[in-house]
Amino acid sequence: RRNRFGCYQKSKRMFILVLGLLVGSLMPLGGASGSPGSGTGQDECKKNNGDEKNGNKTTKKSFPVLSLNYENVRLPFEISLWVLLASLMKLGFHLMPRLSSIVPESCLLIVVGLLVGGLIKLVGKAPPVLESNIFFFYLLPPIILDAGYFLPIRQFTENLGTILMFAVVGTLWNAFFVGGLLYGVCQLEGTNLAGVNLLSCLLFGSVISAVDPVAVLAVFEEIHINELLHILVFGESLLNDAVTVVLYHLFEEFTNAGTITVTDGFLGIVCFLVVSLGGIVVGAIYGILAAFTSRFTSHTRVIEPLFIFVYSYMAYLSAEVFHLSGIMALIACGAVMRPYVEANISHKSHTTIKYFLKMWSSVSDTLIFIFLGVSTVAGPHEWNWIFVVATLVFCLVARVLGVIGLTFVINKFRIVKLTSKDQFIIAYGGLRGAIAFSLVYLLNPKHFPMRNMFLTAIITVIFFTVFVQGMTIRPLVDLLAVKKKQETKRSINEEIHTQFLDHLLTGIEDICGHYGHHHWKDKLNRFNKKYVKKCLIAGERSKEPQLIAFYHKMEMKQAIELVESGGGSKLPSAMPSTVSMQNIQPKKPPQDRALPQLSKAREEEIRKILRTNLQRTRQRLRSYNRHTLIADPFEDGLDEILIKRKKMKELEKKISQMNNYLTVPAPPADSPSVARARLASVPDRFPPTDPQAWGLKSVTEIPTIKVELVSPQNPESVKVVDEFSKKGSQPKGSEEEGGLTMRVPSSEKQRKDKTPDEEPQPRFMRCLSDPGPAAEDEDEDEPFLP
Amino acid sequence: MGASQSGRVHMFQDLADKTGFSIEQINNLRNRFMYLTQDEDTLRREHLENISNLALNPIRRQIIEAFFDKRNLGEKEKGCLQEIGFEEFVMVLSFFRPPKPRTSDEEMKNIKKEKLRFLFNMHDTDNDGVITLDEYRRVVEELLSSYETIGAETAKAISDAAMLEVASVTVGQMGPDEFYEGITFEQFMQILKNVEIETKMNIHFWNLDKRTMQCGK
């Protein structure tokens, strides 16, 4: 009865609230409708008022129960409508798997944009054009930040020389080749293009020669080629922004100035260095600031992602203030701050950042392509067959020649040479996109009378590259049998050997007296370890070697997985294996075992107790508010909680220290029910033994991973540390033979096969749909709910 | 003088054919060898230990040992030498030579196998053909040795986990009483097949005689 009365009260209160809101919202609308000149949608109300005023001045005007006021919400409404349209389109494409496997998403989106633009034009209104401001300040940064934050640093630095060559020299070659030849074409008789001077052509060439990161990402992510090619083309598309920016401003200035001197050319080179290095420096500064800030956020976990986003955006904007390369600033910021931020922030924040970035970049990407379609319909266009066709042909030819020539030079310096298949893919992957369009759109028609023609030509090239090249690259990749990306799960062995190789190669380089790639990487690592990590990473993790961090992460992830899969009830197994620790350990004489033999009945009893605890806790975890993110303990069993609270405090501290390992979420003020649930769930993985048993062993015998974190504890918290850290290295004699936990050893091994590939190679597809919680272990908001 | 010159060139040609280096690379290596040994004929462990950069390397012990390991020098017998000549020096370094661009897949597989064999020999210090748990543990300990704060238990935990993984992947089913001896070479190849050794385990040997003389000790 108590419940029902409470429900009744609640519903009554809600009704009053809703009514109040309704009235409250209508009042200002009504008031607004009375004011003169407030928009087109209020004709009826106005007429009403007007009639009343004209007819009878003394009568009160009727209360407008429902009125229309569109102008107030026009801007946010339209933006939301566009975003909604974009997202619905994305949804639609993935519901038609056959279509999306043939046609890349970007093509479909452009087509949708064309349709929408056509519709708007039919209606008679002017379709919106992709404003350059909106594009550069709102649509582009999320995509670039997403790319920069998740940039695979190892591959990037290993191929940096190649990437720079393609980005700088390749883009310069493209720009001058296309610009020069176009000028030559314009000078020909009968094309009536004589009005185009050399500088305009060069400017046009520089804009159109840049490979576009948005388009490359959109297409390459769907074809899963191997990492080397991906990073080469993608890295080139990112780094050529500096070249494009410099050339663009250079030629723009020269067009205004009228004459060029050698000094100007020299200044151009200096400008290039300033733009690129300056952008990187600005980005790095903001990155370090973000990393430093994240060191102190342990008490305000909720706003951690905000810092990341805001610092990065400020880096971009600050670079744009000085006409430096905003894209390079953003990449530098993301890449610099990532290792330190990830060591500092909580798992939930990490997930938030990842998903927000993917979401924003996905929406941005969709909107960009749709707007490209719409802008095509909007015009203004000036079609000149010769110019457009010449542009297209020269772009393709320049790209091919550039790649071949550069690869010839680069292969002299590379250890792993680029084959002709690789070259073909690199050349074919040089897609143009919205950045070129926006840059041309920014041109001042007074200085550039042929702007409309440029726009048309650029749109044609973009359409060609996205449609033709984008659609055919996938069958071509299959046809040429280009190596695809390997979905590797990073195992502990591979990690050990990768590190071992690093040191080995550094050592061999030292013996040969050769200051190569490994030598400098080693030096940088040492500098990083000695000075930088201490400043930027909070607490104990600053001293942690990478191998240990990796091991922890892997361990914890497997623990979460096991818990989520219901404690072993359903095991998505890849390779059942019955090898357990005792197979590995050298045979010990029996008297070393200090664990007493447990009777089966006792074990079953203990398991039942722990399992019921887990069930109760699952029911208890209901809500959290955004300030504290703790489970609400005031459901039932409050007094139980109070009793256990003291014991759980040490537990929480231990768990919060493990918090950073992308693991079991543990905000410092963790409720005991949550903590207990964790404690209760873990024994499903490790066979429960008599709690007394652990008391028999001293702390030193129990292998703990972080020796420095173990503080003098009561046996219970030691027990928890055991469960988290011991890998079953205790001989599990009685439990195995007992047959109660036969699943558990096998599940341990299957864990490793299920480990999703997380940190080392986060390859989350923006364009493809999120496979959902089953494939990823990120839903730790509800790890204990069924 | 002329005779020894031509004799040296002849030896270099032999070496070049055997190891795949070019004559210029072997010349550079010869200069480096002379620099390291201070113009003696044979290289000893102390010479390598004198390289100051190497002192900061956590696995320098094993790297230095690898140069004196008979298994790496193509000999069937096991054990290690006390000093090696230039020829052995170049032979060990040839394991790090990048494969030539036009190697067939068959040759690539062989190269990969050789490189993995080199790594295996580095881990298998007692020459019994199997990497036991202890040896692997020592590998992990060495890797972590540059971090003073890490205790032995950590290394043990990691190496245990790694061995477990190897056993699970390669052997699969094992009864509770069986004992897993250690990692054999085939198993080693299997677990590292995803790490592209043939492209990663290389360093650049310069053709031009640019740097070999003035680099660090």
Interface residues (C-beta under 8 A of the other chain):
Chain A: N411 I415 V416 K417 T419 Q486 T488 S491 I492 N493 E494 I496 H497 T498 Q499 F500 L501 H503 L504 L505 T506 G507 I508 E509 D510 I511 C512 G513 H514 Y515 G516 H517 H518 H519 D522 R526 K543 E544 P545 L547 I548 Y551 E555 M575 P576 S577 T578 V579 S580 M581 Q582 N583 I584 Q585 P586 K587 P703 T704 I705 K706 V707 E708 S725 K726 K727 S729 E736 E737 E748 K749 K752
Chain B: L29 R32 Y35 L36 L48 I51 N53 L54 L56 N57 P58 I59 R60 I63 L93 F96 P98 P101 L119 M122 L133 V139 V140 L143 L144 S146 Y147 T149 I150 G151 E153 T154 K156 A157 I158 D160 A161 A162 M163 L164 E165 V166 A167 S168 V169 V171 G172 Q173 M174 G175 P176 E178 F179 Y180 I191 L192 N194 V195 T199 K200 M201 N202 I203 H204 F205 W206 R211 T212 C215 G216
